[in-house]
C-alpha cells in the first residue's frame, strides 16, 4: 500500500512459514527459498519454492493467479 501498488503487482520472497503466511495474507504471490533451518517447514502455500535465489527468472515467472510446481 505504501508503494501505491496492488497486491497482484507485487511478489514476496521469504525463507520461513511465518513470512509465507504473512505474504499470502497480504494477497501476494510468494517465492520461498528455504534455509537449512527452515527447509523442513510446510511451504505448500508458496507460489514457487526454490533451493537458491539464483534459479529465479522473472521473465519466466507465471502470470498472477497461477500456481506452478516447486522448482530446483
N, C-alpha and C positions, 0 to 999 in steps of 0.2 A: 504493500500500500504506500509506503513512504517513497518508493521509487516511481509511483504512478503507473505501475504495470499490473495487469490482471494475472491471476494465478496460472492460467493456461499459457502465458507467455514467459513463465519462469521455470527454472529447473534447480532442484536442490541436489547437493552432493553430501552424503552422510556416511558415517562409518559405524553407527550403532543403531539399535532398535529405537532408542529414545529419540534420536534425531529423525529417523524414518517416520515414526509416528507423528512427530510434530510437523514434518513436511507434508505428510498426507492430510493431516487435519487442516492445514492451510490451503489444501487443494492443489498442491504442487506435485508434478512428476518427480520421482526421486531415483537417482543413481546411487547405489550403495557400493562402497569399496571398503570391505571389512578389514580390520587389522587382525593381527594374531590373537589379540584378546577378545575380539568380537566375532570372529569367523563362525563360531557355533550358534550364533543367535538366529532367530527366525526373521528372515528378510523377505518372506513371501509377498508382502505388500509393495515391494520395490518395483519400479518400472524396469530397472535393469540392475543386475549385480555383476560387478567386475572384480577380477583379482588384483588389478592395478589400474590407476587412472590413465596410464599411458595407452590403454586399449580403447579409450573413449574417443569417438569420432563424431562430432556434432553433425557433419554432413550426412551421415547415415543414421541419425537418430530418428526414432519413429515419430509419426505425427501425433498430436495430442489425442488422448483417449485410447491409444493402443497399448497393448501390453506385449512385450516380447520375452522370449526365453532368456534365462541367465546366460551371460557370456563368459568367456575365459580371457 
